[in-house]
Amino acid sequence: MSGGSNPLAGEYRGREDTFTVFEREFQLTGGTYRPQLHDVLANDDHTVALLHVTASREGKELDMDYALVFHIRDDKITEGWVLTADPKMYDEFWA
């Protein structure tokens, strides 16, 4: 689900894994992780959520746009990707 080379990068399977990584984002930032939904675009095959996030962690600040892209099949999410506006900065924030 999440690319890059940071502690959150990797492949997550199923609802439980997905919610576990969301929980880690909040834990690693001491609760400062604040995603804000900008818009949602969807059709029968894909849903894209456009977001902006701010967070603080170990003296570092995160302030960036990102997108969650979901592939939909039979009314269920079958795949998802996180696309950040600045992958290098995203990795550095979580490193």
C-alpha positions as CSV (number, residue, x, y, z in Angstrom):
1,M,0.0,0.0,0.0
2,S,2.7,2.5,0.9
3,G,5.8,2.9,-1.2
4,G,9.2,4.4,-0.4
5,S,11.9,3.4,2.1
6,N,10.5,4.3,5.5
7,P,9.1,2.4,8.5
8,L,5.6,2.5,7.0
9,A,6.5,1.4,3.5
10,G,5.3,-2.0,2.5
11,E,2.5,-4.2,1.4
12,Y,-0.5,-4.5,3.6
13,R,-3.3,-7.1,3.2
14,G,-6.8,-6.8,4.4
15,R,-8.7,-4.5,6.6
16,E,-6.8,-5.3,9.8
17,D,-3.3,-4.6,8.3
18,T,-4.6,-1.4,6.7
19,F,-6.0,0.0,9.9
20,T,-2.9,-1.1,11.8
21,V,-0.7,1.1,9.5
22,F,-3.1,4.1,10.0
23,E,-2.8,3.6,13.8
24,R,1.0,3.5,13.5
25,E,1.0,6.9,11.7
26,F,-0.8,8.4,14.7
27,Q,1.4,6.6,17.2
28,L,4.7,7.6,15.6
29,T,3.6,11.3,15.5
30,G,2.3,11.4,19.0
31,G,-1.2,12.0,17.7
32,T,-0.2,15.0,15.5
33,Y,-0.9,13.2,12.2
34,R,-3.8,15.2,10.6
35,P,-5.0,14.2,7.2
36,Q,-7.6,16.5,5.6
37,L,-9.8,15.3,2.8
38,H,-9.8,17.7,-0.2
39,D,-11.8,15.7,-2.7
40,V,-12.9,12.3,-3.8
41,L,-13.1,11.1,-7.4
42,A,-14.7,7.8,-8.3
43,N,-16.1,5.5,-10.9
44,D,-17.0,1.8,-10.9
45,D,-13.3,0.7,-11.0
46,H,-11.4,3.3,-9.0
47,T,-11.7,5.7,-6.1
48,V,-9.1,8.4,-5.6
49,A,-9.0,10.5,-2.4
50,L,-7.0,13.7,-2.6
51,L,-5.7,14.7,0.8
52,H,-3.4,17.1,2.6
53,V,-1.5,16.0,5.8
54,T,0.3,17.8,8.5
55,A,2.3,16.1,11.3
56,S,5.2,16.5,13.7
57,R,7.7,13.9,14.6
58,E,11.1,14.0,16.3
59,G,11.6,17.7,15.5
60,K,10.5,17.2,11.9
61,E,7.4,18.7,10.2
62,L,5.3,17.1,7.5
63,D,3.1,19.4,5.3
64,M,2.2,17.8,2.0
65,D,-0.5,16.7,-0.5
66,Y,-1.0,13.0,-1.2
67,A,-3.5,10.7,-2.9
68,L,-5.0,7.4,-1.9
69,V,-5.9,5.3,-5.0
70,F,-8.1,2.3,-4.6
71,H,-9.0,-0.3,-7.2
72,I,-12.6,-1.6,-6.8
73,R,-13.9,-5.0,-7.8
74,D,-17.3,-6.4,-6.9
75,D,-17.9,-3.4,-4.6
76,K,-14.8,-4.1,-2.6
77,I,-11.3,-2.5,-2.4
78,T,-8.9,-5.0,-3.9
79,E,-5.8,-2.8,-4.1
80,G,-4.6,0.5,-2.8
81,W,-1.7,2.9,-3.3
82,V,-0.4,5.9,-1.5
83,L,1.0,8.6,-3.8
84,T,2.8,11.5,-2.1
85,A,3.7,14.8,-3.6
86,D,7.3,14.5,-2.5
87,P,8.3,10.9,-1.8
88,K,11.8,11.9,-0.6
89,M,10.5,14.3,2.0
90,Y,7.9,11.8,3.0
91,D,10.6,9.1,3.6
92,E,12.8,11.6,5.5
93,F,9.9,12.5,7.8
94,W,9.3,8.9,8.8
95,A,13.0,7.9,8.9
